[in-house]
Amino acid sequence: MANNIFDKAGDRFSFVAHGVTLKCERMNLPRVIAFNIVFSSSRKPIVITKAKNAEKKEFWTSVPEGRQQEAEGVGRLIEEYLTNRDK
């Protein structure tokens, strides 16, 4: 993904969604879009990354795997936040 909303390695930001503050940091990993997210609620922190399925469709997943539904939801929230922030 070249030149898009995810290009700012080391970028830190926070926003509120559904009454919870998400503190996010874009991780500096080669060839991987990943974020470390810390929640203001009792929810455990999560690391999410974008991956591609067999049909080359991108999706968000947790690292390590196991919190797929949460990763997809948080990933969509981050995309929405960054798109609106950069306008």
Stockholm file with secondary structure:
# STOCKHOLM 1.0

chainA/1-87         MANNIFDKAGDRFSFVAHGVTLKCERMNLPRVIAFNIVFSSSRKPIVITKAKNAEKKEFWTSVPEGRQQEAEGVGRLIEEYLTNRDK
#=GR chainA/1-87 SS CCSSTTCCTTCEEEEEETTEEEEEEECCBTTBCEEEEEESSSSCCEEEEEEECTTCCEEEEESSSSCHHHHHHHHHHHHHHHHHHTC
#=GC SS_cons        CCSSTTCCTTCEEEEEETTEEEEEEECCBTTBCEEEEEESSSSCCEEEEEEECTTCCEEEEESSSSCHHHHHHHHHHHHHHHHHHTC
//
